[in-house]
Amino acid sequence: MTELAAVLPDDPLRDEIEQFARTHRLAERTRALDARPEFPWNEFRAMGKAGWLGLTMPPEHGGRGLPLRRAGVLLQEFGFQTGTAFAKLSLQPEFSSILAAHGSDAQRLRLALPLARGETLVGNQITEPKAGSDLSLLTTKVEHRGGRLFLTGTKSQVAFAADAQTAIVYARSDRAGATGVSAYAVPQDVPGIERRIIGDLGECWMRRGTVKYASVELSPDQLIGEEGRGLEYLKVELTHERALLGAIYLGVARASWEETVREAGNRIVFDGPLSDQEAVAFPLVEDGTRLAAAWLYCERVLDRLDRGERADDAAAMSKWFATDVALTTIDHAIQFHGGRGYSKELPHEQRWRDVRSGMLAHGTSEIMHRVAARRRWPKGRRSPGRRP
Ligand SMILES: Cc1cc2nc3c(=O)[nH]c(=O)nc-3n(C[C@H](O)[C@H](O)[C@H](O)COP(=O)(O)OP(=O)(O)OC[C@H]3O[C@@H](n4cnc5c(N)ncnc54)[C@H](O)[C@@H]3O)c2cc1C
């Protein structure tokens, strides 16, 4: 049977992740976080100390400086060993990599390094009640009045609404022209900020929610990089994130798949193992094939990005495809474990709920298709034979 494990590259750090996950009981902690959502500060700090935060971030910014492809292998392993929570935490410095790439020395020292050490949590606030997929609709704004700056607007659905100590807020600056969006590092404990948590289907520990800014005063040194270039910076970060997130979901699905393959070999029905039933065995063979194929595609995309090729469309395709394959695989795990598969006694239902976020966060699956389609058929281009 083709399986993902057979096509994964060996890496000594994979063994270290397994050991770290066992020592800190991360798989159990992932289950507990579902029942009692909170930010796992102890584990976050331990990950920082052990060098598991910011795998691709340069060492001078607290990371390991690994190529994206190798980081993908390791994030897959985190997903396999622990579920999505700690794999995504490992990516947290990458989610804020514009700090390291474009921030001032002070911002790097105050935010990027402590984030990679697990000492502070930085969230990202892009989405608004009327602007998610279409970022041209953002209305949160920064106004310059009498030499002072004021931030006003509402960010919604953002992860770590309750726990982030600082957020990178994307807002229109009145000095950057009609289309210019800038990124600002905004402490979350200053006057004029109101935070509200919403309940979620999965990944509840992220405590997503709404953050309102009512004329919050900023200082000029809170601007990250240049005014009006926020979305341009974000695009590069998002491409890397999308390619790496696929690796996490495939790792989580591998865990469910391997457990289901074992179950199918052990459970006796109608005088033989469940695996004798082709209705069960064939979908499992297909899932194993798809997991391996999706991984090889994901790895290839990461490799292309490492070589500096433009691959935003491939990263988008890799994310929707990996998420789709992972969800189908976990769904079969629920089904072929019978009634227990649907219960909280087994991890599959939580894995399904957690991975389901992959069709929405960091760009929805539809938007991933749109990114790929736009690359093939750039908007506004007409076929040469078309009459006006
Ligand atoms: C778990 C999770 C964590 C998140 N974390 C953050 C965070 O930390 N920070 C942050 O800023 N945001 C975060 N988000 C929000 C997320 O980025 C948005 O939900 C997402 O971008 C979609 O935007 P929307 O919800 O406004 O949906 P809309 O953009 O209104 O879309 C609604 C539906 O229409 C579809 N659609 C929209 N336009 C098109 C189109 N052109 N073609 C085809 N279909 C289309 C969408 O795919 C979707 O199915 C998070 C979301 C989730 C689920």
Ligand as a Chemical Component Dictionary entry (heavy atoms), coordinates in Angstrom:
data_LIG
# 
_chem_comp.id                   LIG 
_chem_comp.type                 NON-POLYMER 
_chem_comp.pdbx_formal_charge   0 
_chem_comp.three_letter_code    LIG 
# 
loop_
_chem_comp_atom.comp_id 
_chem_comp_atom.atom_id 
_chem_comp_atom.alt_atom_id 
_chem_comp_atom.type_symbol 
_chem_comp_atom.charge 
_chem_comp_atom.model_Cartn_x 
_chem_comp_atom.model_Cartn_y 
_chem_comp_atom.model_Cartn_z 
_chem_comp_atom.pdbx_ordinal 
LIG C1  C1  C 0 -9.585  29.368 12.045 1  
LIG C2  C2  C 0 -9.505  30.720 11.406 2  
LIG C3  C3  C 0 -8.484  31.567 11.779 3  
LIG C4  C4  C 0 -8.419  32.847 11.221 4  
LIG N1  N1  N 0 -7.444  33.698 11.651 5  
LIG C5  C5  C 0 -7.397  34.955 11.158 6  
LIG C6  C6  C 0 -6.409  35.862 11.646 7  
LIG O1  O1  O 0 -5.601  35.530 12.526 8  
LIG N2  N2  N 0 -6.395  37.108 11.128 9  
LIG C7  C7  C 0 -7.272  37.508 10.168 10 
LIG O2  O2  O 0 -7.177  38.654 9.744  11 
LIG N3  N3  N 0 -8.246  36.684 9.713  12 
LIG C8  C8  C 0 -8.332  35.418 10.186 13 
LIG N4  N4  N 0 -9.300  34.557 9.739  14 
LIG C9  C9  C 0 -10.307 35.032 8.780  15 
LIG C10 C10 C 0 -10.113 34.500 7.363  16 
LIG O3  O3  O 0 -8.926  35.007 6.803  17 
LIG C11 C11 C 0 -11.348 34.855 6.553  18 
LIG O4  O4  O 0 -12.457 34.185 7.122  19 
LIG C12 C12 C 0 -11.219 34.477 5.085  20 
LIG O5  O5  O 0 -10.230 35.245 4.443  21 
LIG C13 C13 C 0 -12.559 34.651 4.332  22 
LIG O6  O6  O 0 -13.078 35.908 4.499  23 
LIG P1  P1  P 0 -14.602 36.114 4.991  24 
LIG O7  O7  O 0 -14.801 35.280 6.203  25 
LIG O8  O8  O 0 -14.867 37.556 5.076  26 
LIG O9  O9  O 0 -15.471 35.460 3.848  27 
LIG P2  P2  P 0 -15.909 36.149 2.452  28 
LIG O10 O10 O 0 -14.727 36.770 1.818  29 
LIG O11 O11 O 0 -17.110 36.982 2.677  30 
LIG O12 O12 O 0 -16.319 34.865 1.630  31 
LIG C14 C14 C 0 -17.533 34.150 1.875  32 
LIG C15 C15 C 0 -17.547 32.948 0.928  33 
LIG O13 O13 O 0 -17.530 33.403 -0.421 34 
LIG C16 C16 C 0 -16.420 32.836 -1.111 35 
LIG N5  N5  N 0 -15.879 33.823 -2.061 36 
LIG C17 C17 C 0 -15.535 35.111 -1.820 37 
LIG N6  N6  N 0 -15.035 35.696 -2.927 38 
LIG C18 C18 C 0 -15.037 34.730 -3.875 39 
LIG C19 C19 C 0 -14.630 34.689 -5.247 40 
LIG N7  N7  N 0 -14.096 35.763 -5.842 41 
LIG N8  N8  N 0 -14.780 33.527 -5.918 42 
LIG C20 C20 C 0 -15.319 32.434 -5.319 43 
LIG N9  N9  N 0 -15.728 32.412 -4.031 44 
LIG C21 C21 C 0 -15.585 33.554 -3.337 45 
LIG C22 C22 C 0 -15.416 32.512 -0.027 46 
LIG O14 O14 O 0 -14.484 31.498 -0.451 47 
LIG C23 C23 C 0 -16.338 32.043 1.093  48 
LIG O15 O15 O 0 -16.698 30.710 0.871  49 
LIG C24 C24 C 0 -9.386  33.273 10.262 50 
LIG C25 C25 C 0 -10.398 32.386 9.868  51 
LIG C26 C26 C 0 -10.471 31.131 10.441 52 
LIG C27 C27 C 0 -11.599 30.225 10.035 53 
# 
loop_
_chem_comp_bond.comp_id 
_chem_comp_bond.atom_id_1 
_chem_comp_bond.atom_id_2 
_chem_comp_bond.value_order 
_chem_comp_bond.pdbx_ordinal 
LIG C1  C2  SING 1  
LIG C2  C3  SING 2  
LIG C2  C26 DOUB 3  
LIG C3  C4  DOUB 4  
LIG C4  N1  SING 5  
LIG C4  C24 SING 6  
LIG N1  C5  DOUB 7  
LIG C5  C6  SING 8  
LIG C5  C8  SING 9  
LIG C6  O1  DOUB 10 
LIG C6  N2  SING 11 
LIG N2  C7  SING 12 
LIG C7  O2  DOUB 13 
LIG C7  N3  SING 14 
LIG N3  C8  DOUB 15 
LIG C8  N4  SING 16 
LIG N4  C9  SING 17 
LIG N4  C24 SING 18 
LIG C9  C10 SING 19 
LIG C10 O3  SING 20 
LIG C10 C11 SING 21 
LIG C11 O4  SING 22 
LIG C11 C12 SING 23 
LIG C12 O5  SING 24 
LIG C12 C13 SING 25 
LIG C13 O6  SING 26 
LIG O6  P1  SING 27 
LIG P1  O7  DOUB 28 
LIG P1  O8  SING 29 
LIG P1  O9  SING 30 
LIG O9  P2  SING 31 
LIG P2  O10 DOUB 32 
LIG P2  O11 SING 33 
LIG P2  O12 SING 34 
LIG O12 C14 SING 35 
LIG C14 C15 SING 36 
LIG C15 O13 SING 37 
LIG C15 C23 SING 38 
LIG O13 C16 SING 39 
LIG C16 N5  SING 40 
LIG C16 C22 SING 41 
LIG N5  C17 SING 42 
LIG N5  C21 SING 43 
LIG C17 N6  DOUB 44 
LIG N6  C18 SING 45 
LIG C18 C19 SING 46 
LIG C18 C21 DOUB 47 
LIG C19 N7  SING 48 
LIG C19 N8  DOUB 49 
LIG N8  C20 SING 50 
LIG C20 N9  DOUB 51 
LIG N9  C21 SING 52 
LIG C22 O14 SING 53 
LIG C22 C23 SING 54 
LIG C23 O15 SING 55 
LIG C24 C25 DOUB 56 
LIG C25 C26 SING 57 
LIG C26 C27 SING 58 
# 
